[in-house]
């Protein structure tokens, strides 16, 4: 492709008479521009210099094509950063356990847990909680479901006979945890649900969970496996590792001018930072327990994943049926239990369980229920499974609503 640019005018100094000047100049950039091999001077003192722009090189086209090919992969990685970070932490622990064992030796897990809840406090927006006041009966049910009803399923989980037993115990511990810190609210927002209600249930259940989790573990799990849990010590440890950093992050958010705006404008960045800190914990625990994990048969781990999937399906069915029953009992289609926005919020949030709190609890138990890596690994799988399943559920709800709108439009 040759393009001639019209005359470039230069005025030489009168004292010098120039007749001709031959020169080759090459500029290699993304467009590969080349000057012509000659410049001529007219008698009037002007210089005519044709310029040719050459076609970009094949190498430039190849690099551009490579970037276009990488963009969809980068977008997928950004949208699924948490699952990829958790899977990467587990895989790295298996591949090179020495570094993870060194980090565990210096108790980096306590720092990472503290940092997770500092970030949670920084991203905690409490201004929307008041918007959930109208749906408070649904919120009360959600809190009862999260903290009191669903921990009962741990007794059913403990009836399963599986070796290593830590897989079963870990999932039983997982069922006693409060709801997820972010994914429940995010999925509720995507589904068009009551995000303020989801946020309120998330905040309150995680704060109350510091008090209820030790008692749930002691009542439902410790008695089943014949172990006594130091409830007061566990409560104190959870206050130090969960509540204090959460409050500290919230205080920093509210006291430093402009910090809340900066955090809200960069929520994706802070979410990735939290995911990195969270992935450090399974990395260290898998590194420490690698020799034991390699002794586990793959089919046994698949059974543990299936158990985590089944647990989440049971929680979804339980919460959906309970909300439907309460809406029937209220006898009013306009009741708070009958509103789709509230139903979506409580079904999603009350059916999910948080991994960071489980990790903190396992760390504080100090091996009372077995090897921590074996306890955490099925819970990592269950955490990923519940996010994936709920994302499909949200997509199903959105397609259903879209179909209903299109059918109504046709009827009208």
Secondary structure, DSSP 4 states (H G I P E B T S, - for coil): ---PPPPPP----TT----EEE---EE-SSS-EEE-SEEEE-TTS-EE--EEEPPPPHHHHHHHHHHHHHHHHHHHHHHTHHHHHHHHHHHHHHH-HHHHHHHHHTTHHHHHHHHHHHHHHHT---TTGGGGGGGHHHHHHHHHIIIIIGGGHHHHHTT---SSHHHHHHHHHHHTS---SSHHHHHHHHTT--HHHHHHHHHHHHHHHHHHHHHHIIIIIIHHHT----HHHHHHHHIIIIIHHHHHHHHHHHHSTTHHHHHHHTHHHHHHHHHHHHHHHHHHHHHHTHHHHTTS-HHHHHHHHHHHHHHHHHHHHHHHHHHHHHHHHHT-TTSTTT-HHHHHHHHHHHH---HHHHHHHHHHHTTTTS-HHHHHHHHHHHHHHHHHHHHHHHHHHHHHHHHHHHHHHHH-
